[in-house]
Amino acid sequence: MFAGSELFSHFTGRVAFFGGFPFTRFRLECQLQAYALTIGLYVSAISFIVLAVFAWQLLHLISQQLVFTAKTVQLFVALKWSCVGIQLGALTMLPGIYLVADRTDAPGVMAMGLIFYAVWLFMTVFFAILQRLWATAVAFKHVSNDSE
């Protein structure tokens, strides 16, 4: 097992020696997984900010009582794809999370990463269902308005 300082030295880019030999393959593997973890965090954060902007726009439409319009359907599509972006970020983070879980002997860390991914998967499916329901409701509203 690695001590905390040895694991930290792998992530910071310093070469650690075990028995006098540098483990460059292990160091490269740690660096790649650390880069994947960092990229995944950035993708998730940016996607979350985009999701928050679209959710704010949806709340603004609700406050204006323009709920059953085509704009709300477009916002549900945007919310769904923002959730997909967060999912991709979480999926990219999983190798780095596995490395941390493996080196610190904490399997709960990996479970937390998988739960983070599963929550956004559930929200993506939820927004897809809402999108279809809302599109049907908007079409029904237009048909009922045309028949009057």
C-alpha positions as CSV (number, residue, x, y, z in Angstrom):
1,M,0.0,0.0,0.0
2,F,1.0,3.6,-0.6
3,A,1.3,6.2,2.1
4,G,-0.5,9.4,1.5
5,S,2.7,11.3,0.5
6,E,3.7,8.7,-2.0
7,L,0.3,8.9,-3.7
8,F,0.5,12.7,-3.7
9,S,3.9,12.6,-5.3
10,H,2.4,10.6,-8.2
11,F,-0.3,13.1,-8.8
12,T,2.0,16.1,-8.6
13,G,4.4,14.8,-11.1
14,R,7.4,14.0,-8.9
15,V,9.1,10.7,-9.5
16,A,8.8,8.3,-6.6
17,F,11.4,5.6,-6.1
18,F,10.5,2.2,-4.8
19,G,13.5,0.0,-4.0
20,G,15.8,2.3,-6.1
21,F,13.9,2.0,-9.4
22,P,11.5,4.6,-10.8
23,F,8.1,3.1,-11.7
24,T,7.6,5.2,-14.8
25,R,4.7,3.0,-16.2
26,F,2.8,3.4,-13.0
27,R,3.5,7.1,-12.8
28,L,2.3,7.6,-16.4
29,E,-0.9,5.6,-15.6
30,C,-1.5,7.8,-12.5
31,Q,-1.0,10.9,-14.6
32,L,-3.4,9.8,-17.3
33,Q,-6.1,9.0,-14.7
34,A,-5.5,12.3,-12.9
35,Y,-5.9,14.1,-16.2
36,A,-9.1,12.1,-16.9
37,L,-10.4,13.1,-13.4
38,T,-9.6,16.8,-14.0
39,I,-11.2,16.8,-17.5
40,G,-14.2,15.1,-16.1
41,L,-14.6,17.6,-13.3
42,Y,-14.4,20.5,-15.8
43,V,-16.9,18.9,-18.2
44,S,-19.3,18.3,-15.3
45,A,-18.9,21.8,-13.9
46,I,-19.5,23.5,-17.3
47,S,-22.4,21.3,-18.1
48,F,-23.9,22.0,-14.6
49,I,-23.6,25.8,-15.2
50,V,-25.4,25.4,-18.6
51,L,-28.1,23.3,-16.9
52,A,-28.6,26.0,-14.3
53,V,-29.0,28.7,-17.0
54,F,-31.6,26.6,-18.9
55,A,-33.4,25.8,-15.6
56,W,-33.5,29.5,-14.8
57,Q,-35.0,30.2,-18.3
58,L,-37.6,27.6,-17.7
59,L,-38.6,29.1,-14.3
60,H,-38.8,32.5,-16.0
61,L,-41.2,31.1,-18.6
62,I,-43.3,29.5,-15.8
63,S,-43.5,32.8,-13.9
64,Q,-44.7,34.5,-17.1
65,Q,-47.3,31.8,-17.5
66,L,-45.9,30.6,-20.9
67,V,-45.7,27.0,-19.9
68,F,-47.3,25.2,-22.8
69,T,-45.2,26.7,-25.6
70,A,-42.6,25.3,-28.0
71,K,-39.9,27.2,-26.1
72,T,-40.4,25.0,-23.0
73,V,-40.0,21.9,-25.1
74,Q,-36.7,23.3,-26.4
75,L,-35.6,24.0,-22.9
76,F,-36.4,20.4,-21.8
77,V,-34.2,19.2,-24.7
78,A,-31.4,21.5,-23.6
79,L,-31.8,20.3,-20.0
80,K,-31.7,16.7,-21.2
81,W,-28.4,17.3,-23.1
82,S,-26.9,19.2,-20.2
83,C,-27.5,16.1,-18.0
84,V,-25.9,14.0,-20.7
85,G,-22.8,16.3,-20.5
86,I,-22.6,15.8,-16.8
87,Q,-22.9,12.1,-17.3
88,L,-20.0,12.1,-19.7
89,G,-18.0,14.1,-17.2
90,A,-18.8,11.6,-14.5
91,L,-17.9,8.7,-16.8
92,T,-14.6,10.3,-17.6
93,M,-13.9,10.7,-13.8
94,L,-14.5,7.0,-13.0
95,P,-10.9,5.8,-13.8
96,G,-9.4,8.5,-11.5
97,I,-11.9,7.7,-8.8
98,Y,-11.0,4.0,-9.2
99,L,-7.4,4.8,-8.7
100,V,-8.1,6.8,-5.5
101,A,-10.4,4.0,-4.2
102,D,-7.8,1.4,-5.0
103,R,-4.8,3.2,-3.5
104,T,-6.6,4.3,-0.3
105,D,-8.4,1.0,0.1
106,A,-11.8,2.8,0.3
107,P,-14.4,1.0,-1.9
108,G,-17.0,3.5,-0.9
109,V,-15.3,6.2,-3.0
110,M,-16.0,4.1,-6.1
111,A,-19.6,3.6,-5.1
112,M,-20.0,7.4,-4.6
113,G,-18.7,7.9,-8.2
114,L,-21.1,5.4,-9.6
115,I,-24.0,6.9,-7.7
116,F,-23.1,10.3,-9.0
117,Y,-23.3,8.9,-12.5
118,A,-26.5,7.0,-11.9
119,V,-28.3,10.1,-10.5
120,W,-27.6,12.1,-13.7
121,L,-28.6,9.1,-15.8
122,F,-32.0,9.0,-13.9
123,M,-32.4,12.8,-14.5
124,T,-31.6,12.4,-18.2
125,V,-34.4,9.8,-18.5
126,F,-36.7,12.0,-16.5
127,F,-36.1,15.0,-18.8
128,A,-36.6,12.8,-21.9
129,I,-40.0,11.7,-20.6
130,L,-40.9,15.3,-19.7
131,Q,-39.9,16.4,-23.1
132,R,-42.1,13.9,-24.9
133,L,-45.0,14.6,-22.5
134,W,-44.7,18.4,-22.9
135,A,-44.4,18.1,-26.7
136,T,-47.7,16.1,-26.7
137,A,-49.4,18.6,-24.4
138,V,-48.3,21.5,-26.6
139,A,-49.5,19.7,-29.7
140,F,-52.8,19.0,-28.0
141,K,-53.2,22.6,-27.0
142,H,-52.6,23.8,-30.5
143,V,-55.2,21.3,-31.9
144,S,-57.7,22.3,-29.3
145,N,-57.1,26.0,-30.0
146,D,-57.5,25.4,-33.7
147,S,-60.8,23.6,-33.3
148,E,-62.4,26.4,-31.3
